[in-house]
Amino acid sequence: MGSRGMLGTDLLEALAAAGEDAVGHDRETVDILDAEAVARALVGADVVVNCAAYTAVDPAESDEGTAFTVNAVGPAVLARAAHAAGARIVQISTDYVFAGDASSPYAEQDQAAPRSAYGRTKMAGEWAVRAEAPDHLVVRTAWLYGAHGACFPRTIARAAAERGSLQVVADQVGQPTWTRDLADLVLRLVRAQAPSGTYHGTSSGQTSWHGFAQAVVGAAGMDPAIVAPTTSEGYVRPAPRPAYSVLGHDALHAAGVTPIGPWDERWAAASAEVLA
């Protein structure tokens, strides 16, 4: 589900390149809340990957009901149908399930404590999938960017070219993650027959939004020095942003699956395609 989104598009391309038989669905072809329609769509499926989500973090603060419907009720319907069809389900989740106040990478089993409506509804989606489908993989990710949708690098490169200088927050830390890398990781997890459970699908290492913005501007052929650091206090938004979104990868190592490489190396590989 969510086949037309940034991740869904890369996932379908990765599956095709790997010789896998895959069918993409989005809300125009299957209503994730329609149990009968979902059941029909899953006939013959071995694995179901749910990339569909309400990701508008700020609007979710005033429309949590809609976000809950998409991020929790929808996955519950999908997981129930996947279990009935004998299919494994992969639920894409988020770093926002954590409070964002840690000082070392969050482990997969650490206590969830979301501070936003988006985080609460995505956490509910995780619970729903675990409850409805014993054969599941919950894959949390963060700071996604890719070539098939609006994303931070494209926004930053355009703004830097137009304005000549930028201020970007330096007190929020995370792991920029290429959707193509996440798609590859999902494929590798499934092929490895990883045990049911929760995994973290982010690049290795860490940086701030400011550090990432400087890397983006440099890749776009501009001077990284035009990006100045600032603090979150200057960019107050309806939904609180996690100050620390670094996720650990112990579960991947335990399953014998190699985590995504360092964020800066992966950005160097991705930048030409993403900024094209």
C-alpha positions in Angstrom: 0.0 0.0 0.0 1.2 3.5 -0.6 2.8 2.5 -3.9 2.9 6.0 -5.4 4.7 7.6 -2.5 8.4 8.3 -2.3 9.2 5.0 -0.6 6.6 2.9 -2.4 7.9 3.9 -5.8 11.5 3.0 -4.9 10.3 -0.3 -3.3 8.5 -1.3 -6.5 11.6 -0.5 -8.5 13.8 -2.4 -6.2 11.5 -5.5 -6.3 11.4 -5.4 -10.1 15.1 -5.1 -10.3 15.4 -8.1 -8.0 13.1 -10.2 -10.1 10.3 -10.2 -7.6 6.7 -10.3 -8.7 5.1 -7.3 -7.1 1.8 -5.4 -7.4 1.5 -1.8 -6.1 -1.7 -0.4 -4.6 -2.6 3.1 -3.4 -5.8 4.7 -2.1 -7.1 5.1 -5.7 -7.0 1.3 -6.3 -7.7 -0.1 -2.8 -9.3 1.6 0.2 -7.2 0.4 3.1 -10.3 0.8 5.4 -12.4 -1.6 3.2 -11.8 -5.0 4.7 -13.3 -6.8 1.7 -11.4 -4.8 -0.9 -8.2 -5.4 1.1 -8.8 -9.1 1.3 -9.4 -9.3 -2.4 -6.2 -7.4 -3.1 -4.1 -9.8 -1.0 -5.2 -13.0 -2.6 -2.0 -14.9 -3.5 0.3 -12.5 -1.7 3.3 -13.8 0.3 4.4 -10.4 1.7 2.5 -7.1 2.2 4.4 -3.9 2.7 2.5 -1.0 4.1 4.0 2.3 3.0 0.7 4.3 3.3 0.6 6.8 6.1 -0.7 10.2 7.2 2.7 12.0 7.4 1.6 15.7 7.7 3.1 16.1 11.1 1.7 19.6 11.9 -1.8 19.2 10.6 -2.1 16.0 12.6 -2.1 18.0 15.8 -5.5 19.4 14.9 -6.7 16.4 13.0 -5.6 13.5 15.1 -8.7 11.5 14.2 -7.9 11.4 10.5 -4.3 10.6 11.3 -5.4 7.8 13.6 -7.7 6.3 10.9 -4.9 6.2 8.3 -2.0 5.3 10.6 -3.7 2.9 13.0 -7.1 1.7 11.8 -5.8 1.1 8.2 -2.8 -1.0 9.3 -5.1 -3.0 11.6 -7.4 -3.9 8.6 -4.4 -4.7 6.5 -2.6 -6.8 9.1 -5.8 -8.8 9.8 -6.2 -9.5 6.1 -2.5 -10.4 5.7 -2.8 -12.9 8.5 -5.9 -14.4 7.0 -4.1 -14.7 3.7 -1.0 -16.3 5.2 1.1 -13.4 4.2 3.9 -11.6 6.2 3.3 -7.9 6.7 5.9 -5.2 6.8 4.7 -2.0 8.6 6.8 1.1 8.0 6.9 3.2 11.2 8.9 6.2 12.5 11.3 7.6 15.0 8.5 9.8 16.2 7.3 7.0 18.5 10.1 8.0 20.8 10.3 11.1 23.0 13.5 12.3 21.3 15.2 13.2 24.5 17.8 10.4 24.6 21.6 10.9 24.3 22.4 7.5 22.8 20.8 5.6 19.9 17.3 4.2 20.7 17.1 0.5 20.8 14.3 -1.4 19.2 12.9 -2.4 22.6 13.1 1.0 24.2 10.0 2.5 25.7 7.9 4.4 23.2 6.8 7.8 24.4 5.5 9.9 21.4 5.1 13.6 22.0 3.0 14.4 18.9 -0.2 13.2 17.3 1.7 11.8 14.4 3.9 9.8 16.8 0.9 8.6 18.8 -1.0 7.4 15.8 2.0 5.6 14.3 2.7 3.9 17.6 -0.9 2.8 17.6 -0.3 1.4 14.1 2.6 -0.6 15.4 0.5 -2.1 18.2 -2.3 -2.9 15.7 0.0 -4.8 13.4 1.6 -6.8 16.2 -1.9 -7.7 17.6 -3.4 -8.7 14.3 -0.5 -10.4 12.5 2.0 -12.5 14.4 4.1 -12.8 11.3 5.1 -9.1 11.0 8.1 -6.8 10.6 7.8 -3.3 12.0 10.5 -1.2 10.4 11.0 2.2 11.9 12.7 4.8 9.8 13.5 8.6 9.9 14.5 11.6 7.9 13.6 10.0 4.6 14.5 11.6 1.2 14.3 10.3 -2.3 13.8 11.1 -6.0 10.1 10.6 -6.2 8.6 13.2 -3.9 9.0 16.4 -1.9 11.9 16.0 0.6 14.3 18.1 2.7 17.3 18.0 0.2 15.2 19.3 -2.7 13.6 22.0 -0.6 17.0 23.1 0.8 18.8 23.1 -2.6 16.0 25.2 -4.1 15.9 27.7 -1.2 19.6 28.1 -1.2 19.7 28.8 -4.9 16.9 31.3 -4.6 18.0 33.1 -1.4 21.7 32.8 -1.4 21.8 32.0 2.4 19.8 29.9 4.8 19.4 29.2 8.5 18.8 25.6 9.5 18.3 24.1 13.0 21.4 22.5 14.4 19.9 21.1 17.7 17.9 18.3 16.1 20.0 15.2 15.4 19.1 12.2 13.3 19.9 9.9 10.4 19.1 11.1 6.8 17.9 7.9 5.0 17.5 7.4 1.2 14.3 5.7 0.3 16.1 3.5 -2.1 18.3 2.2 0.7 15.2 1.5 2.9 13.5 -0.3 0.0 16.7 -2.5 -0.3 16.7 -3.1 3.4 13.1 -4.3 3.4 13.8 -6.7 0.6 16.9 -8.0 2.4 14.9 -8.5 5.7 12.2 -10.5 3.9 14.7 -12.6 2.0 16.6 -13.3 5.2 13.4 -14.5 6.8 14.2 -12.3 9.7 12.3 -13.2 12.9 9.1 -11.3 13.5 9.7 -8.1 15.5 10.8 -4.5 15.3 13.8 -3.3 13.3 15.3 0.1 12.6 15.7 1.1 9.0 17.9 4.2 9.0 21.3 5.1 7.8 24.3 4.6 10.1 25.9 7.5 11.9 24.2 10.8 12.7 24.1 14.5 11.8 21.9 17.6 12.5 19.5 19.2 10.0 22.2 21.9 9.7 24.9 19.3 8.9 22.6 17.6 6.3 21.7 21.0 4.8 25.4 21.8 4.3 26.0 18.5 2.6 23.0 19.1 0.3 24.1 22.6 -0.6 27.6 21.3 -1.3 26.3 18.5 -3.5 24.3 21.2 -5.4 27.5 23.0 -6.3 27.1 25.8 -3.8 29.3 26.9 -0.8 28.1 25.0 2.4 29.1 28.1 4.4 25.9 29.8 3.2 24.0 27.6 5.6 24.1 29.0 9.1 23.1 27.2 12.2 20.1 28.2 14.3 18.0 26.6 17.1 14.6 25.1 17.2 13.3 28.0 19.3 13.3 30.1 16.1 11.1 27.6 14.2 8.2 26.8 16.6 5.7 24.5 14.9 2.4 23.0 16.1 4.0 19.5 16.5 7.1 19.1 18.6 10.1 17.7 16.7 12.3 15.1 18.4 15.6 16.6 19.4 17.3 13.2 19.1 16.2 10.7 16.5 19.1 8.4 16.2 18.0 4.7 16.0 20.2 1.7 16.9 20.5 -1.3 14.7 21.1 -4.2 17.1 18.0 -6.2 15.8 19.4 -6.1 12.2 22.7 -7.4 13.4 21.1 -10.2 15.4 19.1 -11.2 12.3 22.3 -11.3 10.2 21.1 -8.3 8.1 23.6 -5.5 7.4 22.3 -2.1 8.3 22.3 0.8 5.8 25.7 2.5 5.5 26.8 5.8 6.8 24.4 8.7 6.0 27.1 10.8 4.4 28.3 8.1 2.1 24.8 7.2 1.1 23.9 10.9 0.5 27.0 11.1 -1.8 25.6 8.1 -3.8 22.1 9.5 -3.9 22.5 13.3 -4.3 22.8 13.4 -8.2 19.5 11.5 -8.6 17.6 13.2 -5.8 18.6 16.7 -6.8 18.1 16.1 -10.6 
